[in-house]
Amino acid sequence: MPPPRVGAEDLALIPPIGLRGPAPGYWKRVHTPPAAPGGRPVPREEGVRTLQEALTRVASGRSGIPLCGATAEDDRRGDIAFVPVSGLADSALALVWPRGKGTAELQDLAPVLTVCDR
């Protein structure tokens, strides 16, 4: 049997968990979109402050939360299904550090990550 998938429009049927705290607005809109791509409003659950708190809420069966693939892979749990969502833009991760404060180790790591991405 093929693994389950949902489409981006299905997000309107699954109330995502809201985020509380200092995350920037653009980041919150990605993780708790106000509407599905077709414009259908997406209901919201009350907010959480941490990923672990969100995953515990998901395990309770009350809601869901979109995550990038790498985060879902790193935070696998036996009580949660991570289901791919089609119809959304691909996500990418980047290595970041404060401008002018990169250590030699960080600067050595950057080209290695670039090679791994290919």
Wavefront OBJ file of the C-alpha trace (Angstrom):
o trace
v 0.000 0.000 0.000
v 1.438 3.452 -0.879
v 2.171 5.806 2.015
v -0.597 8.306 2.842
v -0.411 11.798 1.353
v -2.475 14.915 1.771
v -2.801 17.925 -0.495
v -2.210 21.530 0.505
v -5.975 22.199 0.372
v -6.468 19.510 3.037
v -4.710 21.796 5.528
v -8.031 23.633 5.898
v -9.488 20.412 7.362
v -6.770 19.967 10.005
v -6.542 22.779 12.560
v -2.829 23.621 12.819
v -1.318 24.409 16.171
v -0.692 28.102 16.653
v 2.701 29.391 17.727
v 3.263 31.691 20.697
v 6.421 33.582 21.332
v 9.070 35.547 19.496
v 9.049 33.810 16.078
v 8.846 36.272 13.157
v 5.509 36.727 11.379
v 6.651 35.191 8.079
v 7.766 32.041 9.916
v 4.456 31.775 11.767
v 2.536 32.167 8.469
v 4.447 29.220 6.972
v 3.793 26.944 9.958
v 0.257 28.106 10.706
v -1.069 29.474 7.405
v -4.230 31.611 7.604
v -5.616 29.919 4.461
v -5.006 26.947 2.171
v -3.500 27.831 -1.236
v -7.009 28.004 -2.777
v -8.100 30.569 -0.166
v -10.103 28.306 2.151
v -9.597 29.546 5.748
v -7.536 27.319 8.014
v -8.831 27.148 11.610
v -6.251 27.511 14.367
v -5.659 25.744 17.648
v -4.283 27.634 20.651
v -0.562 28.278 20.532
v 2.461 26.462 21.880
v 6.023 27.633 22.515
v 8.117 24.566 21.633
v 8.201 21.865 18.995
v 7.942 19.146 21.645
v 4.814 20.803 23.044
v 3.358 20.885 19.504
v 4.166 17.218 18.872
v 2.510 16.245 22.161
v -0.589 18.176 21.075
v -0.544 16.366 17.705
v -0.291 13.014 19.524
v -3.469 13.922 21.426
v -5.346 13.829 18.114
v -6.629 17.401 18.294
v -4.605 19.029 15.530
v -1.560 18.960 13.281
v 1.364 21.133 12.277
v 3.272 21.418 8.998
v 6.991 20.677 9.393
v 9.840 20.599 6.907
v 11.026 17.095 6.064
v 14.301 17.406 7.974
v 12.522 18.416 11.186
v 10.014 15.597 10.813
v 12.865 13.119 10.267
v 14.794 14.359 13.316
v 11.750 14.321 15.592
v 10.140 10.981 14.720
v 7.850 9.533 17.375
v 5.943 6.261 17.452
v 2.659 7.984 18.330
v 2.645 10.400 15.357
v 2.440 9.841 11.603
v 4.477 12.220 9.448
v 2.504 12.533 6.195
v 3.894 14.354 3.124
v 1.847 17.330 1.875
v 1.721 17.891 -1.871
v 1.091 21.281 -3.444
v 3.393 23.326 -1.193
v 6.699 24.933 -2.119
v 9.787 22.873 -1.301
v 11.539 23.866 1.884
v 15.266 24.222 2.354
v 17.517 24.598 5.351
v 20.538 26.845 5.593
v 23.525 27.128 7.889
v 23.515 30.552 9.557
v 25.643 32.314 12.138
v 26.147 35.914 13.304
v 27.825 38.109 10.701
v 31.519 38.495 11.412
v 31.529 35.813 14.107
v 31.896 32.635 12.075
v 34.420 30.289 13.616
v 36.925 28.381 11.534
v 34.892 25.227 12.227
v 31.685 26.790 10.877
v 33.459 28.087 7.800
v 34.906 24.604 7.182
v 31.441 23.067 7.586
v 29.679 25.257 4.985
v 31.328 23.752 1.865
v 30.797 20.236 3.213
v 27.057 20.894 3.551
v 26.957 22.304 0.021
v 28.505 19.095 -1.335
v 26.058 16.958 0.688
v 23.120 18.851 -0.824
v 24.011 17.832 -4.388
l 1 2 3 4 5 6 7 8 9 10 11 12 13 14 15 16 17 18 19 20 21 22 23 24 25 26 27 28 29 30 31 32 33 34 35 36 37 38 39 40 41 42 43 44 45 46 47 48 49 50 51 52 53 54 55 56 57 58 59 60 61 62 63 64 65 66 67 68 69 70 71 72 73 74 75 76 77 78 79 80 81 82 83 84 85 86 87 88 89 90 91 92 93 94 95 96 97 98 99 100 101 102 103 104 105 106 107 108 109 110 111 112 113 114 115 116 117 118
